[in-house]
């Protein structure tokens, strides 16, 4: 099997490449090696160097039609991971996110349609961000809250309300039939990526699956990128002896899924005959941001304080937990790594890394200057 991974030198892509090579696949990677992820000397980054020697690496932007056309020739499967990521940054780098994520995907699909290089299957990385605030339970039944208001959050009311009654509602797990209503530019672009791939591939007779990844973490995660991954952000701050600023009240939660489980689900999607479907890929377990901070502080034995500030970012959601019933049934995917197991492995890896000067403060100031951080 010949597999092309766009964004294949990134966190998920490099891990997937190693697994596919081990299983006997021939892997080609297209990646722009963004300095935001890989640093100023990307070809010396750990992610890049972790790629097996047999992997063919093409350093290019996915928006380069000529290079993508050549890379797609003879491939059996495309795993489309290339994207700008980060909900906060997407709110003020709008054109870049839309151009890379949507136009990059449209160029890929246009080549598949016009040149017919022989690709038989496409797996696209979607995101839990497409659900926005996700699914909640109110007195009248299931509701889908809209983005929280600044008026509420400035008063320290961070929970979601029913859009009809205004009552505070309770988060429940989000399944694939839940309403799609992203609250960030990033989420919108992932929704469009997913729809483009599934619609175009169906018309071309190419099998396609979309994987809605939750919050992926683990060894190999970029410690340089301040716009994604609170585990990386908190780890860097704690190991530098700094305090951790917890946004909102610390009770906001996410579904943290370990990288090995994500790779497992992606391989299952590659090898499956299922087509035209979307699947949640997560742990199915809710973990609060406060729990993340306290667990990391304990693992590192760090002196920094954990401070709840009440700050918030425009576009952030309150809760999201994946319902895994569908992916369990169709792809036989069952996450195997608990949060405690995974975060312990992650922390051990982080302690072995060289920590560079954090650009986290700069990223916060950028959002503050644009009114995205309150």
C-alpha positions as CSV (number, residue, x, y, z in Angstrom):
1,X,0.0,0.0,0.0
2,X,1.2,3.4,-0.9
3,X,0.1,6.2,1.4
4,X,0.5,10.0,1.0
5,X,0.2,11.9,4.3
6,X,-0.3,15.7,3.9
7,X,1.0,17.4,7.0
8,X,2.9,14.2,7.6
9,X,5.7,15.7,9.5
10,X,3.4,17.1,12.2
11,X,2.5,15.5,15.5
12,X,-0.2,13.1,14.3
13,X,1.3,12.7,10.8
14,X,4.7,11.6,11.9
15,X,3.3,9.1,14.4
16,X,1.0,7.7,11.7
17,X,3.9,7.5,9.2
18,X,6.0,5.4,11.7
19,X,3.1,3.0,12.2
20,X,2.4,2.6,8.5
21,X,6.0,2.0,7.7
22,X,6.2,-0.6,10.4
23,X,3.1,-2.4,8.8
24,X,4.8,-2.5,5.4
25,X,3.4,0.6,3.7
26,X,5.3,2.9,1.4
27,X,4.8,6.4,2.8
28,X,5.2,9.8,1.2
29,X,4.9,13.0,3.3
30,X,4.1,16.5,2.0
31,X,4.6,19.1,4.7
32,X,5.6,22.8,4.7
33,X,7.5,22.4,8.0
34,X,5.9,25.4,9.5
35,X,8.3,27.3,11.9
36,X,5.3,27.7,14.3
37,X,5.4,23.9,14.8
38,X,9.0,22.9,13.9
39,X,11.0,26.0,14.9
40,X,13.4,28.1,12.8
41,X,15.4,25.1,11.7
42,X,12.6,22.6,10.9
43,X,14.7,19.9,9.4
44,X,16.4,19.5,12.8
45,X,13.1,19.3,14.7
46,X,12.4,16.2,16.6
47,X,9.1,15.6,14.7
48,X,10.9,15.8,11.4
49,X,13.8,13.6,12.5
50,X,11.3,11.0,13.9
51,X,10.2,10.1,10.4
52,X,11.6,6.7,9.3
53,X,14.4,6.9,6.7
54,X,12.2,5.1,4.1
55,X,9.7,7.9,4.1
56,X,9.9,10.2,1.1
57,X,9.5,13.8,2.4
58,X,8.4,16.6,0.1
59,X,8.8,20.0,1.6
60,X,5.9,22.0,0.1
61,X,2.7,23.8,0.8
62,X,-0.3,21.8,-0.1
63,X,-1.5,24.8,-2.1
64,X,1.2,24.1,-4.7
65,X,-0.7,22.4,-7.4
66,X,2.3,21.3,-9.4
67,X,4.0,19.5,-6.4
68,X,0.7,18.0,-5.2
69,X,0.0,16.7,-8.6
70,X,3.3,14.9,-8.8
71,X,3.1,13.6,-5.2
72,X,-0.4,12.0,-5.8
73,X,0.8,9.9,-8.7
74,X,0.7,6.2,-7.9
75,X,-0.7,6.6,-4.4
76,X,-3.4,4.3,-3.1
77,X,-4.5,6.3,0.0
78,X,-4.3,9.9,1.0
79,X,-4.5,10.9,4.6
80,X,-5.2,14.7,4.6
81,X,-3.9,16.2,7.8
82,X,-2.4,19.4,6.5
83,X,-4.1,22.4,8.1
84,X,-3.6,25.5,10.2
85,X,-4.7,24.7,13.7
86,X,-5.8,26.6,16.8
87,X,-9.2,28.2,17.5
88,X,-7.8,31.3,19.1
89,X,-5.4,32.3,16.3
90,X,-8.0,31.5,13.6
91,X,-10.1,34.3,14.8
92,X,-7.6,36.9,13.7
93,X,-5.6,35.0,11.0
94,X,-8.8,34.4,9.0
95,X,-7.6,34.5,5.5
96,X,-4.6,32.3,6.2
97,X,-6.7,29.6,7.9
98,X,-9.4,29.7,5.2
99,X,-6.8,29.6,2.4
100,X,-4.7,26.8,3.7
101,X,-7.5,24.6,5.1
102,X,-10.2,25.1,2.4
103,X,-8.2,26.0,-0.7
104,X,-5.5,23.5,0.1
105,X,-8.2,20.8,0.3
106,X,-10.0,22.0,-2.9
107,X,-6.7,21.8,-4.9
108,X,-6.1,18.2,-3.7
109,X,-9.6,17.2,-4.7
110,X,-9.4,19.1,-8.0
111,X,-6.3,17.1,-8.9
112,X,-8.0,13.9,-8.0
113,X,-10.9,14.7,-10.2
114,X,-9.1,16.1,-13.3
115,X,-6.0,13.9,-13.3
116,X,-7.3,10.7,-11.8
117,X,-4.0,9.5,-10.3
118,X,-5.5,6.2,-9.1
119,X,-6.1,7.1,-5.4
120,X,-8.6,4.7,-4.0
121,X,-9.2,6.1,-0.5
122,X,-9.1,9.5,1.3
123,X,-9.1,9.9,5.1
124,X,-9.5,13.6,6.2
125,X,-8.8,15.0,9.6
126,X,-11.8,16.9,10.9
127,X,-12.2,18.2,14.4
128,X,-14.4,18.3,17.5
129,X,-14.4,22.1,16.8
130,X,-17.1,21.6,14.2
131,X,-19.7,20.9,16.9
132,X,-19.2,24.3,18.6
133,X,-20.6,24.0,22.1
134,X,-21.8,20.5,21.3
135,X,-24.8,18.7,22.8
136,X,-26.5,19.6,26.1
137,X,-29.4,18.5,28.1
138,X,-32.0,21.0,29.2
139,X,-35.4,20.7,30.9
140,X,-37.1,20.4,27.6
141,X,-34.7,17.8,26.1
142,X,-31.5,18.0,23.9
143,X,-30.3,21.5,23.1
144,X,-27.4,23.0,21.1
145,X,-26.3,26.2,22.7
146,X,-24.9,29.1,20.7
147,X,-21.6,30.8,21.6
148,X,-21.6,32.1,25.1
149,X,-22.1,35.9,25.6
150,X,-19.5,38.3,26.7
151,X,-22.0,39.7,29.2
152,X,-22.3,36.3,31.0
153,X,-18.6,35.6,31.0
154,X,-17.7,39.0,32.3
155,X,-19.9,38.2,35.3
156,X,-18.2,34.8,35.8
157,X,-21.0,32.8,34.3
158,X,-19.3,30.4,32.0
159,X,-21.9,27.7,31.6
160,X,-23.9,27.4,28.5
161,X,-27.6,28.5,28.3
162,X,-30.5,27.1,26.3
163,X,-30.9,29.4,23.3
164,X,-34.7,29.3,23.8
165,X,-35.2,29.6,27.5
166,X,-32.0,31.0,28.8
167,X,-31.7,28.3,31.4
168,X,-28.3,26.8,32.3
169,X,-27.9,23.5,30.6
170,X,-25.8,20.4,31.2
171,X,-23.2,19.0,28.8
172,X,-23.7,15.5,27.5
173,X,-21.6,13.5,25.0
174,X,-21.8,14.6,21.4
175,X,-22.5,12.0,18.7
176,X,-22.1,12.3,14.9
177,X,-25.7,13.2,14.4
178,X,-25.4,16.3,16.6
179,X,-25.8,19.8,15.2
180,X,-22.8,21.2,13.4
181,X,-22.4,24.8,14.4
182,X,-18.7,25.8,14.9
183,X,-18.0,28.9,17.0
184,X,-14.5,29.6,15.5
185,X,-13.0,30.2,12.1
186,X,-10.9,27.0,12.6
187,X,-14.0,25.0,13.2
188,X,-15.7,26.4,10.1
189,X,-12.7,25.4,8.0
190,X,-12.7,21.9,9.3
191,X,-16.4,21.5,8.6
192,X,-15.9,22.6,5.0
193,X,-12.8,20.3,4.6
194,X,-15.0,17.4,5.7
195,X,-17.9,18.3,3.4
196,X,-15.6,18.9,0.4
197,X,-13.8,15.5,0.8
198,X,-16.9,13.4,1.4
199,X,-18.9,15.1,-1.4
200,X,-16.2,15.2,-4.0
201,X,-14.9,11.7,-3.4
202,X,-18.4,10.2,-3.6
203,X,-18.8,11.7,-7.1
204,X,-15.4,10.3,-8.1
205,X,-16.0,6.8,-6.7
206,X,-13.2,7.2,-4.2
207,X,-13.8,5.8,-0.7
208,X,-13.7,8.6,1.9
209,X,-14.0,8.9,5.7
210,X,-13.8,11.9,8.0
211,X,-12.3,11.5,11.5
212,X,-13.4,14.1,14.0
213,X,-10.4,14.2,16.3
214,X,-10.8,15.4,19.9
215,X,-7.9,17.0,21.8
216,X,-4.9,14.9,20.8
217,X,-1.9,14.8,23.0
218,X,1.2,12.7,23.8
219,X,5.0,12.5,23.3
220,X,6.0,14.3,20.1
221,X,3.5,17.1,20.6
222,X,4.9,20.4,19.6
223,X,6.2,22.4,22.6
224,X,6.9,25.4,20.4
225,X,3.4,26.2,19.2
226,X,1.6,28.4,21.7
227,X,-1.7,28.3,19.9
228,X,-2.7,24.7,20.4
229,X,-2.4,22.1,23.2
230,X,-2.8,23.2,26.8
231,X,-0.7,20.2,27.9
232,X,2.3,21.6,26.1
233,X,1.6,25.2,27.3
234,X,1.1,24.2,30.9
235,X,4.2,21.9,30.8
236,X,6.4,24.6,29.5
237,X,5.2,27.2,32.1
238,X,5.5,24.8,35.0
239,X,9.0,23.5,34.1
240,X,10.2,27.1,33.8
241,X,8.9,27.7,37.3
242,X,6.2,30.0,36.2
243,X,2.5,30.2,37.3
244,X,-0.3,28.7,35.2
245,X,-3.1,31.0,34.3
246,X,-6.4,29.0,34.2
247,X,-9.0,30.6,32.0
248,X,-12.6,30.9,33.1
249,X,-13.2,28.9,36.3
250,X,-11.1,25.8,35.5
251,X,-14.1,23.6,35.2
252,X,-14.2,23.8,31.4
253,X,-13.5,20.3,30.0
254,X,-12.2,18.5,27.0
255,X,-11.9,15.0,25.7
256,X,-8.2,14.3,25.7
257,X,-7.2,11.3,23.5
258,X,-3.7,9.8,23.4
259,X,-1.7,9.8,20.2
260,X,-1.4,6.0,20.0
261,X,-5.2,5.7,20.1
262,X,-5.6,8.4,17.4
263,X,-3.1,6.5,15.1
264,X,-4.9,3.3,15.8
265,X,-8.3,4.8,14.7
266,X,-6.7,6.4,11.6
267,X,-5.2,3.1,10.5
268,X,-8.5,1.4,11.0
269,X,-10.1,4.0,8.8
270,X,-7.5,3.5,6.1
271,X,-8.1,-0.2,6.0
272,X,-11.9,-0.1,6.3
273,X,-14.3,-0.4,3.4
274,X,-16.7,2.1,5.0
275,X,-17.2,5.2,2.9
276,X,-19.0,8.5,3.2
277,X,-19.0,8.4,7.0
278,X,-17.8,10.7,9.8
279,X,-16.5,9.4,13.1
280,X,-15.6,10.8,16.5
281,X,-12.1,9.9,17.6
282,X,-11.6,10.5,21.3
283,X,-11.4,8.9,24.7
284,X,-15.0,9.4,25.5
285,X,-14.0,10.8,28.9
286,X,-14.4,14.4,30.1
287,X,-11.4,16.0,31.9
288,X,-11.4,19.5,33.3
289,X,-8.6,22.0,32.6
290,X,-8.1,22.3,36.3
291,X,-7.5,18.5,36.5
292,X,-4.9,18.8,33.7
293,X,-3.0,21.6,35.5
294,X,-3.0,19.9,38.9
295,X,-1.9,16.6,37.4
296,X,1.0,18.1,35.5
297,X,2.1,20.2,38.5
298,X,2.2,17.0,40.6
299,X,4.1,15.0,37.9
300,X,6.7,17.7,37.5
301,X,6.9,18.7,41.2
302,X,6.8,22.2,39.9
303,X,6.9,25.3,42.2
304,X,4.6,27.5,40.1
305,X,1.1,28.3,41.3
306,X,-2.1,27.4,39.5
307,X,-4.2,30.6,39.4
308,X,-7.8,30.8,38.2
309,X,-8.1,34.2,36.5
310,X,-11.5,34.3,35.0
311,X,-10.0,35.3,31.7
312,X,-11.5,33.9,28.5
313,X,-10.9,33.7,24.8
314,X,-13.5,34.5,22.1
315,X,-14.4,31.3,20.2
316,X,-13.6,28.9,23.0
317,X,-16.2,26.3,23.9
318,X,-17.1,25.2,27.4
319,X,-17.3,21.5,27.2
320,X,-17.0,18.7,24.6
321,X,-16.9,14.9,25.1
322,X,-17.2,12.4,22.2
323,X,-19.8,9.7,22.0
324,X,-17.8,6.8,20.5
325,X,-20.7,4.4,19.8
326,X,-20.5,4.7,16.0
327,X,-16.7,4.4,15.6
328,X,-16.8,1.5,18.0
329,X,-19.4,-0.3,15.9
330,X,-18.1,0.5,12.4
331,X,-14.4,0.6,12.9
332,X,-14.0,-1.5,16.0
333,X,-12.1,1.4,17.6
334,X,-11.8,1.3,21.4
335,X,-9.4,3.8,23.1
336,X,-6.9,1.9,25.3
337,X,-4.9,4.7,27.1
338,X,-6.5,6.4,30.1
339,X,-5.7,10.1,30.8
340,X,-3.6,9.3,33.8
341,X,-1.5,6.7,31.8
342,X,-1.2,9.0,28.9
343,X,-0.3,12.2,30.7
344,X,2.3,10.4,32.8
345,X,4.0,9.2,29.6
346,X,3.7,12.7,28.1
347,X,5.3,14.3,31.2
348,X,8.2,11.8,31.2
349,X,8.8,12.7,27.6
350,X,8.6,16.4,28.2
351,X,11.2,16.2,31.0
352,X,13.7,14.8,28.4
353,X,13.2,17.7,26.0
354,X,15.0,21.0,25.7
355,X,12.5,23.7,26.5
356,X,13.0,26.9,24.4
357,X,11.9,30.4,25.4
358,X,8.1,30.3,25.5
359,X,6.1,32.5,23.0
360,X,2.9,31.9,25.0
361,X,2.9,35.5,26.4
362,X,3.3,36.9,22.9
363,X,0.3,34.8,21.7
364,X,-1.8,36.0,24.5
365,X,-0.9,39.6,23.8
366,X,-1.8,39.2,20.1
367,X,-5.2,38.0,21.1
368,X,-5.6,40.7,23.7
369,X,-4.7,43.4,21.1
370,X,-7.4,42.1,18.8
371,X,-10.0,41.9,21.5
372,X,-10.0,38.1,21.4
373,X,-8.7,37.7,25.0
374,X,-10.6,39.2,27.9
